[in-house]
């Protein structure tokens, strides 16, 4: 049997620290990827229905893909460690995959929330943008509860990086729509 340095977390804070990488990775990508879809579809002047269809498809497919990818990367790393006769670091890659997928799905719903209320105007996109930025800041700030980071530094870091990605997605959607001559509902 292979030696192990893995330690099961005990308690809420210890569990949050153990899965922090998976939770932040999943939540950040869920928020940003889903908002990028919302921004790209809006920038492409497609309908609000298209936002929901593409957004939900992305939410489920990408969330599952990220969870599976995290599981496989941990399994691969553990297999490489075994080949080198190094001790096991992580005994539960499935749990890490589930944590990543769950964080992606939960956080990734935030940019879609305004579209469930049936609005189809530009104010819906603006609300999605505000909710997305609040979610990014909140997730970044929450890291400070289990790290040495200051809450506002973590919040601003995640918010600023997310804003850059969102702006690029919106710009690409608008550029592609312009090149394709697409005309449609601006929200």
C-alpha positions in Angstrom: 0.0 0.0 0.0 1.2 3.5 -0.9 2.1 6.0 1.8 -0.3 8.9 2.1 0.1 12.5 3.4 -3.6 13.1 2.8 -5.5 14.4 5.8 -9.3 14.5 5.9 -10.5 17.9 6.9 -12.4 18.3 10.2 -14.9 21.1 10.8 -16.3 23.9 8.5 -13.2 26.1 8.3 -10.8 23.2 7.7 -13.2 21.7 5.0 -13.4 25.1 3.3 -9.6 25.4 3.3 -9.2 21.9 1.9 -11.6 22.5 -1.0 -10.9 26.2 -1.4 -9.0 25.8 -4.7 -11.9 23.8 -6.2 -14.5 26.2 -4.8 -12.8 29.4 -6.0 -11.9 27.8 -9.4 -15.5 26.6 -10.0 -17.3 29.7 -8.7 -15.0 32.1 -10.6 -15.3 30.2 -13.8 -19.0 29.7 -13.4 -19.7 33.4 -12.9 -17.3 34.6 -15.6 -18.1 32.0 -18.2 -21.8 32.4 -17.8 -21.6 36.1 -17.9 -19.3 35.9 -20.9 -22.0 33.9 -22.6 -24.6 36.5 -21.6 -22.4 39.4 -22.7 -21.4 37.7 -26.0 -25.0 36.9 -26.9 -26.1 40.4 -25.9 -23.2 41.9 -27.8 -24.3 39.9 -30.8 -27.7 41.5 -30.6 -29.5 38.1 -30.0 -32.7 37.6 -28.0 -33.1 37.1 -24.3 -34.3 33.6 -25.0 -31.0 32.9 -26.7 -29.3 34.1 -23.5 -31.2 31.6 -21.5 -30.8 28.7 -23.9 -27.1 29.2 -24.4 -26.4 30.2 -20.8 -28.1 27.1 -19.3 -26.5 24.8 -21.8 -23.2 26.3 -20.9 -23.9 26.2 -17.2 -24.6 22.4 -17.2 -22.1 21.3 -19.8 -19.2 23.4 -18.7 -19.9 22.8 -15.0 -19.9 19.0 -15.6 -16.8 19.3 -17.8 -14.9 21.3 -15.1 -15.8 18.8 -12.4 -14.7 15.9 -14.5 -11.5 17.8 -15.6 -10.6 18.5 -12.0 -11.2 14.8 -11.0 -9.1 13.6 -13.9 -6.3 16.1 -13.2 -6.1 15.0 -9.6 -6.2 11.3 -10.6 -3.4 11.9 -13.1 -1.3 13.7 -10.6 -1.8 10.9 -8.1 -0.9 8.3 -10.7 2.3 10.3 -11.6 3.2 10.5 -7.9 2.6 6.7 -7.6 5.0 6.1 -10.6 7.6 8.1 -8.8 7.0 6.2 -5.5 5.8 9.5 -3.9 3.2 9.5 -1.1 -0.4 10.1 -2.0 -1.6 13.7 -1.5 -5.3 13.5 -2.3 -7.4 10.4 -1.5 -10.7 11.8 -2.7 -10.5 13.3 -6.2 -14.2 12.6 -6.7 -15.1 15.0 -3.9 -12.9 17.7 -5.5 -14.6 17.3 -8.8 -18.0 17.6 -7.2 -16.9 20.7 -5.3 -15.7 22.3 -8.5 -18.9 21.4 -10.4 -21.2 22.5 -7.6 -19.4 25.9 -7.2 -19.6 26.4 -10.9 -23.3 25.6 -11.1 -24.4 27.6 -8.1 -22.3 30.7 -8.8 -22.9 30.5 -12.5 -26.6 31.0 -12.2 -26.1 34.6 -11.0 -25.7 36.2 -14.4 -28.8 34.3 -15.7 -31.2 35.3 -12.9 -32.6 38.5 -14.5 -33.4 36.5 -17.6 -35.7 34.1 -15.7 -38.0 37.0 -14.9 -38.9 37.4 -18.5 -37.4 40.8 -19.2 -35.9 41.4 -22.6 -34.6 44.9 -22.6 -31.2 46.4 -22.0 -32.0 46.9 -18.3 -32.0 43.1 -18.0 -28.4 43.0 -19.2 -27.4 45.8 -16.9 -28.9 44.0 -13.9 -27.1 40.8 -15.0 -23.9 42.8 -15.1 -24.4 44.3 -11.6 -25.3 41.0 -10.1 -22.2 39.4 -11.8 -19.9 42.1 -10.4 -21.4 41.8 -6.9 -21.0 38.0 -7.1 -17.4 38.2 -8.2 -16.5 40.7 -5.5 -18.4 38.6 -2.9 -16.7 35.3 -3.8 -13.3 37.0 -3.8 -14.0 38.7 -0.5 -15.2 35.5 1.1 -11.8 33.9 0.5 -10.5 36.0 3.3 -12.5 34.0 5.9 -10.1 31.1 5.4 -7.0 32.8 4.0 -4.6 35.5 5.0 -5.9 37.9 2.3 -7.8 41.0 3.1 -11.5 40.8 2.1 -11.4 43.9 -0.1 -8.2 42.8 -1.8 -9.6 39.4 -2.7 -12.9 41.0 -3.8 -11.3 43.6 -6.0 -8.9 41.1 -7.5 -11.7 38.8 -8.6 -13.9 41.7 -9.7 -11.3 43.3 -11.8 -10.3 40.1 -13.6 -13.9 39.2 -14.2 -14.7 42.7 -15.6 -11.9 42.3 -18.2 -13.2 39.0 -19.4 -16.7 40.3 -19.6 -15.7 43.3 -21.6 -13.8 41.1 -24.0 -16.7 38.7 -24.4 -19.1 41.6 -25.1 -16.7 43.2 -27.6 -16.2 39.9 -29.5 -20.0 39.3 -29.6 -20.6 42.8 -31.0 -17.7 42.5 -33.5 -18.9 39.1 -34.8 -22.5 40.4 -35.1 -21.2 43.5 -37.0 -19.2 41.4 -39.4 -22.0 39.0 -40.0 -24.6 41.7 -40.4 -26.7 40.3 -37.6 -29.6 42.4 -36.5 -31.9 41.6 -33.7 -33.0 42.3 -30.2 -30.3 44.3 -28.3 -31.0 42.4 -25.1 
